[in-house]
């Protein structure tokens, strides 16, 4: 009996050992499978990250937030224009460009960082972005003559402030595209500094943001605080030198805060750059051959309205192209008969700079579009040259008008790229000059992004393309001004004689596209 009991116990122990062995084997197999799966997942994840990195790096080459060296692209038949660029020194050398860009970036890093700190203390709820958005001709590759002017957006947002945008009407009761007023839905919850700075305007039981006071009493005040501290340090920096003087001044315009670095020294920007580390150390932030230089930076406070993603098939690549739309403080600082006086201090403008950057970045891979941009630079130089005299053309056409016309040239002359190609800058100049002539004759130049029925051909799905109202960029000019401008246009063309194709050498169908657009609107 005892023997039988012992035998049963040993049988149970033997069975338990067998079960344990089977479980151990199964566990080992499961662990092996998991290890293999983990390796596969790691490989897939690594390949995915590498693919994303390749797409991003590919796109970043075209859309990186850097200043862009001015476009200098010519065709086989453009020897005359290329020689003209050199003779008139329309371009500038790489060293001058690099020094200016480095100084601007380093100074802006200090200014933006200190403004952000000051805003947190003085204006709670006003949050300045840590990233500045570069824009303008120095970002788009359209700069001419000297690398001494730069533009940046200073993004911000308002914490716990509920807003709604209202349209702006002109004195005839028509909507002005691109302009808006920002109504505050919850004014009772605003911090005290809003009222101290007089940022609220009450219009017919609605509360709007006063953009004039916002810029002058908030942003300009912050900048003045930082500028004062920087100037104290610059004075200490140069107090033992009799031939060096550095100073930062500012000016308020709508919509920008203009920062001007006044550099007085033997080696100009080089001297300032070489000693800039001293200023950076004090804030814990780690050859133009002239004696007096003013380096200008336009700092534009801006609030994000929307962000869009466009397919990068526009570049024949995978991924997407980011494009942001900002509202900037555009209070009326000059007499404007089209905007009622009571709205003058409430105006915001919907900025299109993000879309302009997108278009000019895409153009870097299209030779025909680079020809158009090079032509635009030449025309900007010519406009500056005639503006130095008594020529009245400069009172009607400014640099931003030429950029607007540049966008129309890209649209009507190079898209779709398979069917529309230019031979060089000389041909692009011919069309550009014709577009200027037609605009002056009709006294009409519609802003490119408003009410443009062809916009989707350039940027598919762009929200600007859904807007119907148009805006005439020549609206403020009188009939008499146009008479003088058209006469002055002849002298303008004479400066450029031999550098463009005459009308009879151009494709009239392409010219008609632009002319018909002006007639339609």
Residue pairs with C-beta under 8 A, 6 or more apart in sequence:
55 317
55 318
55 319
56 319
58 317
58 319
59 312
59 315
59 317
59 319
59 321
62 315
62 361
62 362
62 364
62 365
63 321
63 322
63 358
63 361
65 131
65 133
65 134
66 134
67 97
67 101
67 104
67 134
67 138
67 139
67 150
68 138
68 139
68 140
68 141
68 360
69 94
69 97
69 141
70 91
70 92
70 97
70 141
70 142
70 143
70 144
70 377
71 141
71 142
71 370
71 373
71 374
71 377
72 85
72 91
72 374
73 367
73 370
73 371
73 373
73 374
73 425
74 81
74 82
74 371
74 374
74 424
74 425
75 367
75 371
75 422
75 423
75 424
75 425
75 426
75 427
76 423
76 424
77 423
77 424
77 426
78 424
78 425
78 426
80 426
80 498
80 499
81 374
81 378
81 424
81 425
81 426
81 429
81 499
84 90
84 378
84 499
85 91
85 378
88 381
89 145
90 144
90 145
90 377
90 378
90 381
91 144
92 145
92 146
92 147
95 287
96 146
96 147
96 269
96 287
96 288
97 147
99 269
99 270
99 273
99 287
99 288
100 147
100 148
100 150
100 269
100 295
101 138
101 147
101 150
102 273
103 261
103 269
103 272
103 273
103 276
103 295
104 150
104 295
104 297
106 276
106 280
106 285
107 259
107 261
107 276
107 297
108 132
108 152
108 297
108 299
109 285
110 226
110 230
110 279
110 280
110 283
110 285
111 223
111 226
111 230
111 259
111 299
112 128
112 130
112 132
112 154
113 283
113 285
114 226
114 229
114 283
115 128
115 154
115 222
115 223
115 226
116 128
116 130
118 222
118 225
118 226
119 126
119 127
119 128
119 222
120 127
122 193
122 221
122 222
123 191
123 193
123 218
123 222
124 191
124 193
125 158
125 159
125 160
125 161
125 190
125 191
126 156
126 158
126 159
126 218
127 156
127 157
127 158
127 159
128 154
128 155
128 156
129 154
129 155
129 156
129 157
131 155
132 152
132 153
132 154
132 155
133 152
133 153
133 155
133 302
133 324
133 326
133 353
133 354
134 150
134 151
134 152
134 153
135 151
135 152
135 153
135 300
135 353
135 354
135 356
135 357
136 149
136 150
136 151
136 298
136 353
137 143
137 144
137 149
137 151
137 380
137 399
137 403
138 147
138 149
138 150
138 151
139 151
139 357
140 356
140 357
140 360
140 403
141 360
141 364
141 373
142 360
142 373
142 376
142 377
142 380
142 403
142 406
143 149
143 377
144 377
144 380
144 381
144 384
145 381
145 384
146 288
148 293
148 294
148 295
148 296
149 296
149 297
149 298
150 296
150 297
150 298
151 256
151 297
151 298
151 300
152 297
152 298
152 299
152 300
153 300
153 301
153 302
153 326
153 328
153 351
153 353
154 219
154 299
154 300
154 301
154 302
155 302
155 303
155 304
155 326
156 301
156 302
156 303
157 303
157 304
158 303
160 186
160 189
161 184
161 186
161 189
161 190
162 184
162 185
162 186
163 182
163 183
163 184
163 185
163 209
164 182
164 183
164 185
165 180
165 181
165 182
165 183
165 327
165 348
166 180
166 181
166 182
166 183
166 206
166 208
167 175
167 176
167 179
167 180
167 181
168 175
168 176
168 179
168 180
168 181
168 339
168 343
168 347
169 175
169 176
169 340
170 176
170 338
170 339
170 340
171 337
171 338
171 339
171 340
174 469
175 469
176 338
176 339
176 469
176 471
177 447
177 450
177 451
177 467
177 469
177 470
177 471
178 349
178 350
178 352
178 447
178 449
178 450
178 471
179 330
179 339
179 347
179 348
179 349
179 350
180 327
180 347
180 348
180 350
181 208
181 209
181 343
181 346
181 347
181 348
182 208
182 209
182 327
182 346
182 348
183 206
183 207
183 208
184 190
184 200
184 207
184 208
184 209
187 194
187 200
187 207
190 200
194 200
197 213
197 214
197 217
197 218
198 210
198 213
198 217
199 209
199 210
199 213
199 214
199 217
199 218
200 207
200 208
200 209
200 210
201 207
201 208
201 209
201 210
201 345
201 346
202 208
203 342
203 346
208 346
209 346
209 348
210 331
210 345
210 346
211 254
211 329
211 330
211 331
211 345
211 346
211 347
211 348
212 254
212 329
212 331
212 333
212 344
212 345
213 345
214 301
214 329
215 252
215 254
215 255
215 257
215 301
215 329
215 331
216 252
219 257
219 301
219 329
220 250
220 252
220 257
223 250
223 257
223 259
223 299
224 250
227 248
227 249
227 250
227 259
230 248
230 279
231 247
231 248
233 278
233 279
233 282
234 246
234 247
234 248
234 279
237 246
237 275
237 278
237 279
238 244
238 245
238 246
243 265
243 266
244 264
244 265
244 266
244 271
245 262
245 264
245 265
246 261
246 262
246 263
246 264
246 265
246 272
247 261
247 262
248 259
248 260
248 261
248 262
249 259
249 260
249 262
250 257
250 258
250 259
250 260
251 257
251 258
251 260
252 258
253 333
254 329
254 330
254 331
254 332
254 333
255 300
255 301
255 328
255 329
255 330
255 331
255 349
256 298
256 299
256 300
257 298
257 299
257 300
257 301
258 296
258 297
258 298
258 299
259 296
259 297
259 298
259 299
260 294
260 295
260 296
260 297
261 272
261 293
261 294
261 295
261 296
261 297
262 292
262 293
262 294
263 269
263 271
263 272
263 292
263 293
263 294
263 295
264 291
264 292
265 271
265 272
265 291
266 291
267 287
267 289
268 287
268 288
268 289
268 290
268 291
268 292
268 293
269 287
269 288
269 293
269 295
270 287
270 288
280 286
300 328
300 351
301 328
301 329
302 326
302 327
302 328
302 351
303 326
303 327
303 348
304 324
304 325
304 326
304 327
305 325
305 326
305 327
305 350
306 324
306 325
306 463
307 322
307 323
307 324
307 325
308 322
308 323
308 324
308 325
308 461
308 462
308 463
309 320
309 321
309 322
309 323
310 320
310 321
310 323
310 358
310 459
310 460
310 461
310 462
311 320
311 321
311 460
312 318
312 319
312 320
312 321
314 321
314 362
314 459
315 321
315 362
315 365
321 358
321 361
321 362
323 354
323 355
323 358
323 459
323 462
324 354
325 350
325 351
325 352
325 354
325 355
325 463
326 350
326 351
326 353
326 354
327 348
327 349
327 350
327 351
328 348
328 349
328 351
329 348
330 347
330 348
330 349
331 344
331 345
331 346
331 347
332 339
332 343
332 344
332 345
332 347
336 344
336 476
338 475
338 476
339 347
352 448
352 449
352 464
355 449
355 459
355 462
355 464
356 403
356 407
358 459
359 407
359 410
359 458
359 459
360 373
362 369
363 369
363 370
363 372
363 373
363 410
364 370
366 414
366 417
367 421
367 422
368 413
368 414
368 417
368 420
368 421
368 422
368 428
369 410
369 414
371 422
371 424
371 425
371 427
371 428
372 406
372 409
372 410
372 413
372 414
372 422
372 428
372 432
373 406
374 425
374 428
375 406
375 409
375 425
375 428
375 429
375 432
376 402
376 403
376 405
376 406
376 409
376 432
378 425
378 429
378 496
378 499
379 402
379 429
379 432
379 433
379 436
379 496
380 399
380 402
382 492
382 495
382 496
383 393
383 394
383 397
383 398
383 399
383 402
383 492
385 495
386 393
386 394
386 488
386 491
386 492
386 495
387 393
387 394
391 488
391 491
391 492
392 481
392 484
392 485
392 487
392 488
393 485
393 488
393 489
393 491
393 492
395 477
395 481
395 484
395 485
396 440
396 474
396 477
396 481
396 482
396 485
397 436
397 440
397 485
401 445
401 473
404 445
404 447
404 448
404 473
405 432
405 435
405 436
405 439
405 445
406 432
407 448
408 435
408 448
408 514
408 517
409 428
409 431
409 432
409 435
410 458
411 448
411 454
411 457
411 458
412 431
412 454
412 510
412 513
412 514
413 420
413 422
413 428
413 431
413 510
414 420
414 421
414 422
415 457
415 458
416 457
420 510
422 428
426 499
426 500
426 501
427 501
427 506
429 496
429 499
429 500
429 501
430 500
430 501
430 502
430 503
430 505
430 506
431 506
431 510
431 511
432 500
433 493
433 496
433 500
434 503
434 506
434 511
434 514
435 511
435 514
436 489
437 489
438 511
438 514
438 515
438 518
439 445
439 474
439 518
440 482
440 485
440 486
440 489
441 486
442 518
442 519
443 474
443 477
443 479
443 482
444 472
444 474
444 518
444 521
445 472
445 473
445 474
445 518
446 452
446 470
446 471
446 472
446 473
446 517
446 518
446 521
447 470
447 471
447 472
447 473
448 455
449 455
449 464
449 467
450 464
450 467
450 469
450 470
450 471
451 467
451 468
451 469
451 470
451 471
451 521
452 464
452 465
452 470
452 517
453 517
454 517
455 462
455 464
455 465
456 462
456 465
459 465
470 521
474 482
477 485
503 511
